Amino acid sequence: MAKEKENELMEKVVSLCKRRGFIFQGSEIYGGLAGTFDYGDLGGELLHNIKNSWWKKFVSSRRDMYGIRAAILMNSKVWEASGHVAGFADPMVECNKCKRRFRADQLDPNLQEICPECNGTLGTPRQFNMMFKTQIGAMEDSSSTVYLRPETAQGIFSNFKNTVDAYHPKLPFGMAQIGKAFRNEITPRDFIFRCREFEQMEIEYFVREADWQKYFEYFKDQMNEWMEDIGIDMSKVHELEVAKEDLAHYSKRTVDFEFDYPFGKKELFGLAYRGNFDLTNHKLEYVDDLPAQTGEIGEKIIPHVIEPSFGVDRAFLALFLSAYTEDDSGEETRVFLKFKPKMAPILACVSPLLKNKPELVEYAEMKVFAPLKSEFGRIAYDDNGNIGKRYRKQDEIGTPWCIVVDFDTLTDDSVTIRDRDTGTQERVKVSDLSKFIKERLD
Ligand code: GAP
């Protein structure tokens, strides 16, 4: 029963995302392409808000962070040095009968040899490299092989020297990137949780070896702070110390932040201590400003790395699930997304009480909507249906405030503001609207 309820919740969320234009299946008009999704207008706004908030907290508000926007296609030597060509693989089994493929480590341990789809016999597990391979240029030989990046991290490491030479940062310092990553997942599943094309927000923070634990703990706190700040339900977030035998090939220690999704407790973000694995393999070093024991020039060292890594799509899903609320106290169930105002795709919706009263329409459009739209951008205008329906529509997309221009507005220059979460209404002067919104943005 509990399982059914969880599936039901996921179905409701997927359906709301499509119906209200947050997320569509990729290539839907041709039957879709598994593991790919397209974000619509509102979904795109929410993605922007997630990424902007992350960039502000971890990069632009700090003095020790340097952004990078590296090319997705990189010389394949990068992926040889990083260990991805040899080791970025999942164990895969294929059904001898229906030919479907499965992740061996995700099968029921008691039914390892039986196909979960057709009951056929499964073959022996083999390692399947998850990088998408393509060719660059007109030649098709091994020298033209390139990979779509499976993590944004290597675009950071490969620009370590450029960044040091250009900005001369002192340790500790970090480099950050937001961008697409691609993995040929054997079984993409659970909506946007496991996709083949997704986005990451990653930091590589370079420290002296002796300091790694201090900065590991520091970034654990920073990650928790950011999740809470954007509105992820922290009662559903759990830290998992990843067992030594499960660590990625580059990691010396990893803590996963897991989230209670309707389909189970699974990874949301990760924090890894990569030692000096990447800089060593790329043959990169750093001249420290500490005087060397024997001379005056700085000592050459290979900094160690703390890596907070965030999936944008998983942040979206966790935030959406945290905000999704059903209120059964009225005659009908009211569904609303309880986004913090700063994260909501639309901040406020302006309406004239009646759309067939030109004086109300003109006031709403010219004196309320136009100035707010030019100041905040994320403002909607709606004059369809009755007011109750307009409220429901905005509730479903998480708009914190509905602003209604009525006949009193024409004489007192005040409007009614209806609050999404409580349904309460208050009168506010039109001249105070901008202040009203600004005060509630942080
Ligand atoms: N640079 C380290 C790295 O890529 P990871 O744990 O493989 O580590 C980091 O990925 C984050 O990227 C994950 O915590 C998750 O949020 C996101 N992620 C990974 N694979 C994903 C997928 N197939 N679909 C959506 N997000 C994914």
Residues whose N, C-alpha, C, O or C-beta is under 5 A from the ligand:
A	BS01	GAP	P150 E151 A153 R183 I192 F193 R194 C195 F198 Q200 L268 F269 G270 S309 F310 G311 D313 R314
